[in-house]
Amino acid sequence: MDIVKKEKRSEMMSGIRSKNTKPELLIRKGLFKLGYRYKINANMFGKPDIILKKYNAVIFIHGCFWHGHMGCKNFKIPKSNTQFWVEKIDKNRKRDGEVLNCLHASGWRICIIWECAIRGKNQLLNLDKTINEISKWLKSKSIWKEITYE
């Protein structure tokens, strides 16, 4: 049972942004400070949050809830309208997999940063750690990087 009315819940959910979120802004600011230049919101398949063409790399910053981060404290299926949310998150996961496969097949290097990596009580410490991990990854030849902290 939801504790807010359907109209209020709809208003709340429609207010959630899909670009320029706080985690994205934090990562972009940190990368820029280290001298990395990138594109954002480019018209590219899969809509990566950050594109670093020089490094042939894309970065996705995934919300733990919306992308179904298994085992994460930030991912819980809501108790109301459960079937809808299970189907929605399953569709998101399936689409994510297709996007990653296509980008990989096109030669792009991929980094996924989970929201939990840069949120919570250790946010600043984790943010610096995350930015440093991204920087090391960009300088490496590795094609895949996933960053999460719990």
C-alpha positions as CSV (number, residue, x, y, z in Angstrom):
1,M,0.0,0.0,0.0
2,D,1.4,3.4,-1.0
3,I,1.5,6.1,1.6
4,V,0.8,8.9,-0.9
5,K,-2.1,9.4,-3.3
6,K,-1.7,8.2,-6.9
7,E,-1.7,11.8,-8.3
8,K,1.1,12.9,-5.8
9,R,3.2,9.8,-6.6
10,S,2.8,10.5,-10.3
11,E,4.0,14.1,-9.8
12,M,6.9,12.9,-7.7
13,M,8.0,10.3,-10.3
14,S,7.7,12.8,-13.2
15,G,10.1,15.1,-11.4
16,I,12.9,12.6,-11.6
17,R,15.4,13.8,-14.2
18,S,17.1,11.6,-16.8
19,K,20.0,13.9,-17.5
20,N,22.1,16.4,-15.6
21,T,21.5,14.5,-12.3
22,K,23.5,15.2,-9.2
23,P,25.7,12.1,-9.6
24,E,26.4,13.0,-13.3
25,L,27.3,16.6,-12.4
26,L,29.7,15.4,-9.7
27,I,31.5,12.9,-12.0
28,R,31.7,15.5,-14.9
29,K,33.1,18.2,-12.6
30,G,35.7,15.8,-11.2
31,L,36.8,14.6,-14.7
32,F,37.0,18.2,-16.0
33,K,39.1,19.2,-13.0
34,L,41.6,16.5,-14.0
35,G,41.7,17.8,-17.5
36,Y,39.4,15.4,-19.3
37,R,37.2,16.9,-22.0
38,Y,34.0,15.1,-23.0
39,K,30.6,15.4,-24.7
40,I,27.3,15.0,-22.9
41,N,23.8,14.4,-24.1
42,A,25.1,13.6,-27.6
43,N,22.8,11.9,-30.0
44,M,24.5,8.6,-29.7
45,F,23.1,5.1,-29.5
46,G,22.3,4.2,-25.9
47,K,22.6,7.8,-24.8
48,P,25.7,7.5,-22.6
49,D,26.0,10.1,-19.9
50,I,29.6,11.0,-20.8
51,I,31.4,10.4,-24.1
52,L,35.2,10.7,-24.2
53,K,36.0,10.3,-27.9
54,K,39.7,10.7,-27.4
55,Y,39.7,7.6,-25.3
56,N,37.1,5.8,-27.3
57,A,35.1,5.5,-24.0
58,V,31.6,6.0,-22.8
59,I,30.5,6.4,-19.2
60,F,27.0,5.5,-17.9
61,I,26.0,6.6,-14.4
62,H,23.2,4.2,-13.4
63,G,20.7,4.9,-10.7
64,C,20.6,1.8,-8.5
65,F,16.8,1.7,-8.4
66,W,16.1,2.4,-12.1
67,H,18.6,-0.1,-13.4
68,G,18.0,-2.8,-10.8
69,H,21.4,-2.9,-9.0
70,M,21.1,-6.4,-7.5
71,G,22.4,-6.6,-3.9
72,C,22.4,-2.9,-3.4
73,K,20.6,-1.3,-0.4
74,N,19.2,1.4,-2.8
75,F,17.4,-1.2,-4.9
76,K,14.1,-2.4,-3.5
77,I,11.0,-3.3,-5.5
78,P,8.1,-1.1,-4.2
79,K,5.4,-2.9,-2.3
80,S,2.7,-1.1,-4.3
81,N,2.2,-1.8,-8.0
82,T,4.8,-4.5,-7.7
83,Q,4.1,-6.2,-11.1
84,F,4.5,-2.9,-13.0
85,W,7.9,-2.2,-11.3
86,V,9.3,-5.7,-11.8
87,E,8.4,-5.4,-15.5
88,K,9.7,-1.9,-15.8
89,I,13.1,-2.7,-14.2
90,D,13.4,-5.9,-16.2
91,K,12.9,-4.0,-19.4
92,N,15.5,-1.4,-18.3
93,R,18.0,-4.2,-17.6
94,K,17.4,-5.9,-20.9
95,R,17.8,-2.6,-22.8
96,D,21.0,-1.8,-20.9
97,G,22.4,-5.2,-22.0
98,E,21.5,-4.6,-25.6
99,V,23.1,-1.1,-25.5
100,L,26.3,-2.4,-23.9
101,N,26.6,-5.2,-26.4
102,C,26.1,-2.9,-29.3
103,L,28.5,-0.3,-28.1
104,H,31.1,-3.0,-27.3
105,A,30.7,-4.5,-30.8
106,S,31.2,-1.0,-32.2
107,G,34.6,-0.7,-30.4
108,W,33.6,1.5,-27.5
109,R,35.1,1.1,-24.1
110,I,32.5,1.1,-21.4
111,C,32.4,2.3,-17.8
112,I,29.3,1.9,-15.5
113,I,29.2,3.9,-12.3
114,W,26.5,2.9,-9.9
115,E,24.8,5.6,-8.0
116,C,25.7,4.0,-4.7
117,A,29.4,4.6,-5.5
118,I,29.0,8.3,-5.1
119,R,26.2,8.7,-2.6
120,G,25.8,8.3,1.1
121,K,27.8,9.3,4.2
122,N,31.2,8.8,2.5
123,Q,30.2,10.7,-0.6
124,L,33.3,13.0,-0.9
125,L,35.7,10.2,-0.2
126,N,34.0,7.8,-2.6
127,L,33.7,10.5,-5.2
128,D,37.5,11.2,-5.2
129,K,38.1,7.4,-5.3
130,T,35.7,7.0,-8.2
131,I,37.2,9.8,-10.2
132,N,40.7,8.3,-9.7
133,E,39.4,4.9,-10.8
134,I,37.9,6.4,-13.9
135,S,41.1,8.2,-14.7
136,K,43.2,5.0,-14.3
137,W,40.7,3.1,-16.5
138,L,40.8,5.8,-19.2
139,K,44.6,5.6,-19.3
140,S,44.6,1.8,-19.5
141,K,43.6,-0.4,-22.4
142,S,40.8,-2.1,-20.5
143,I,37.5,-2.2,-22.3
144,W,35.3,-2.6,-19.3
145,K,35.0,-0.9,-15.9
146,E,32.2,-1.1,-13.3
147,I,32.3,1.0,-10.1
148,T,30.2,0.3,-7.1
149,Y,30.7,0.6,-3.3
150,E,28.6,-0.7,-0.5
